[in-house]
Amino acid sequence: MRVTVVGSGFVGATTAMRVVQKGLAEVVLIDIIEGLPQGIALDIKESSAVEGFEPAITGTNDYADTAGSDVVVVTAGLPRRPGMSRMDLLEKNAGILRGVIEQVKEGSPDAILIVVTNPLDEMTYLAAEMSGFPRKRVMGMAGVLDSARLRYFVAEELGMSPAEVDAITLGSHGESMVPLPGQATVSGKPLSELVDQPTLERLFQRTRDAGAEIVALLKKGSAYYAPSASVAQMVNAITGDTKEVLPVCAWTTGQYGISDVYVGVPARLGRGGVEEIVELALSDDELKALRKAADGIRAKCADLANL
Ligand SMILES: NC(=O)c1ccc[n+]([C@@H]2O[C@H](COP(=O)([O-])OP(=O)(O)OC[C@H]3O[C@@H](n4cnc5c(N)ncnc54)[C@H](O)[C@@H]3O)[C@@H](O)[C@H]2O)c1
């Protein structure tokens, strides 16, 4: 299997490292900056003897080297700076994404695309439109990250291991993230029995703001360790055909009463991409919030046509 990572910044470089270290695929790392992907690839290869993995990674500025990729992860684009919203990035990153997808579809017409560039939901839609690929082969990464952050915050609150916490978030990446309190458990016990409602709300809000919390601390750039871990989990599900159900930004065709929009939903991932959108039993409030998030994304995608 061949996985191309477009963009060799913080998210791209750490994603490439995780994918190659885990032995999920041969990795091609590409960027417009000369020397950057080559330098990162060489640095990663030089760690292989110590870490004990096959150094199957190439850095390049030429899309010819990415031809025939099975999975293409798109991280090219600007990250947020303090005070910037993900939407502030829309115009700039839409231009970058258009150029990237043009090149990717040429050399890797059968690839599965995982979009990471923000604003996530809109960029995923744009990648699907630009590539013309079947929608099940185009998805975005946000829900795995948001869910991981929520799981960590719950674990921290209760003094437990994050591995004991199960939780999932749907909807949009950002303010319209939809946490599912009914699905959250700690060592198998419902989370709602372990914390009171105000604590639950505080943990959900911290998760919505988690990206901005890191941006404010770093001062320049945004998060990359948790984002790249989340992308690697999706890559593993696809290359390993694991059929895992993960929350991803996927194209809806009537599930949850939502159609024709990319939104965060639980999706079964495998070699075919999004092989099924799984319909969980949601409360009325959760369903309402999910539909509202989908309406918000639909409106913003309509704005893309005016850029
Ligand atoms: N979906 C998520 O949950 C999530 C999480 C973290 C970051 N992000 C987003 O991921 C993107 C990347 O973040 P980062 O921290 O790695 O940024 P970064 O600035 O470190 O890296 C971006 C890289 O993209 C490259 N690039 C720009 N135009 C390109 C092009 N046309 N072709 C190839 N490469 C190009 C740049 O040279 C740079 O190396 C941002 O848009 C950020 O907001 C999304």
Ligand as a Chemical Component Dictionary entry (heavy atoms), coordinates in Angstrom:
data_LIG
# 
_chem_comp.id                   LIG 
_chem_comp.type                 NON-POLYMER 
_chem_comp.pdbx_formal_charge   0 
_chem_comp.three_letter_code    LIG 
# 
loop_
_chem_comp_atom.comp_id 
_chem_comp_atom.atom_id 
_chem_comp_atom.alt_atom_id 
_chem_comp_atom.type_symbol 
_chem_comp_atom.charge 
_chem_comp_atom.model_Cartn_x 
_chem_comp_atom.model_Cartn_y 
_chem_comp_atom.model_Cartn_z 
_chem_comp_atom.pdbx_ordinal 
LIG N1  N1  N 0  -8.852 18.523 10.804 1  
LIG C1  C1  C 0  -8.228 18.730 11.943 2  
LIG O1  O1  O 0  -8.668 18.289 12.984 3  
LIG C2  C2  C 0  -6.949 19.530 11.945 4  
LIG C3  C3  C 0  -6.073 19.459 13.038 5  
LIG C4  C4  C 0  -4.874 20.169 12.995 6  
LIG C5  C5  C 0  -4.575 20.954 11.886 7  
LIG N2  N2  N 1  -5.463 21.027 10.862 8  
LIG C6  C6  C 0  -5.176 21.830 9.662  9  
LIG O2  O2  O 0  -4.160 21.174 8.918  10 
LIG C7  C7  C 0  -3.475 22.136 8.101  11 
LIG C8  C8  C 0  -1.969 21.959 8.292  12 
LIG O3  O3  O 0  -1.581 22.292 9.610  13 
LIG P1  P1  P 0  -0.028 22.313 10.004 14 
LIG O4  O4  O 0  0.036  22.620 11.449 15 
LIG O5  O5  O -1 0.651  21.106 9.467  16 
LIG O6  O6  O 0  0.466  23.598 9.162  17 
LIG P2  P2  P 0  1.959  23.918 8.686  18 
LIG O7  O7  O 0  1.989  25.366 8.305  19 
LIG O8  O8  O 0  2.947  23.405 9.667  20 
LIG O9  O9  O 0  2.118  23.041 7.356  21 
LIG C9  C9  C 0  1.409  23.275 6.189  22 
LIG C10 C10 C 0  2.313  22.841 5.037  23 
LIG O10 O10 O 0  1.544  22.896 3.829  24 
LIG C11 C11 C 0  2.472  23.248 2.818  25 
LIG N3  N3  N 0  1.783  23.698 1.608  26 
LIG C12 C12 C 0  1.194  24.891 1.365  27 
LIG N4  N4  N 0  0.696  24.888 0.112  28 
LIG C13 C13 C 0  0.961  23.681 -0.431 29 
LIG C14 C14 C 0  0.699  23.081 -1.676 30 
LIG N5  N5  N 0  0.039  23.732 -2.629 31 
LIG N6  N6  N 0  1.109  21.806 -1.885 32 
LIG C15 C15 C 0  1.784  21.131 -0.928 33 
LIG N7  N7  N 0  2.051  21.643 0.277  34 
LIG C16 C16 C 0  1.657  22.902 0.523  35 
LIG C17 C17 C 0  3.314  24.327 3.453  36 
LIG O11 O11 O 0  4.513  24.555 2.738  37 
LIG C18 C18 C 0  3.542  23.750 4.838  38 
LIG O12 O12 O 0  4.722  22.973 4.888  39 
LIG C19 C19 C 0  -4.022 23.502 8.543  40 
LIG O13 O13 O 0  -5.030 23.937 7.643  41 
LIG C20 C20 C 0  -4.626 23.219 9.910  42 
LIG O14 O14 O 0  -5.624 24.141 10.259 43 
LIG C21 C21 C 0  -6.625 20.337 10.872 44 
# 
loop_
_chem_comp_bond.comp_id 
_chem_comp_bond.atom_id_1 
_chem_comp_bond.atom_id_2 
_chem_comp_bond.value_order 
_chem_comp_bond.pdbx_ordinal 
LIG N1  C1  SING 1  
LIG C1  O1  DOUB 2  
LIG C1  C2  SING 3  
LIG C2  C3  SING 4  
LIG C2  C21 DOUB 5  
LIG C3  C4  DOUB 6  
LIG C4  C5  SING 7  
LIG C5  N2  DOUB 8  
LIG N2  C6  SING 9  
LIG N2  C21 SING 10 
LIG C6  O2  SING 11 
LIG C6  C20 SING 12 
LIG O2  C7  SING 13 
LIG C7  C8  SING 14 
LIG C7  C19 SING 15 
LIG C8  O3  SING 16 
LIG O3  P1  SING 17 
LIG P1  O4  DOUB 18 
LIG P1  O5  SING 19 
LIG P1  O6  SING 20 
LIG O6  P2  SING 21 
LIG P2  O7  DOUB 22 
LIG P2  O8  SING 23 
LIG P2  O9  SING 24 
LIG O9  C9  SING 25 
LIG C9  C10 SING 26 
LIG C10 O10 SING 27 
LIG C10 C18 SING 28 
LIG O10 C11 SING 29 
LIG C11 N3  SING 30 
LIG C11 C17 SING 31 
LIG N3  C12 SING 32 
LIG N3  C16 SING 33 
LIG C12 N4  DOUB 34 
LIG N4  C13 SING 35 
LIG C13 C14 SING 36 
LIG C13 C16 DOUB 37 
LIG C14 N5  SING 38 
LIG C14 N6  DOUB 39 
LIG N6  C15 SING 40 
LIG C15 N7  DOUB 41 
LIG N7  C16 SING 42 
LIG C17 O11 SING 43 
LIG C17 C18 SING 44 
LIG C18 O12 SING 45 
LIG C19 O13 SING 46 
LIG C19 C20 SING 47 
LIG C20 O14 SING 48 
# 
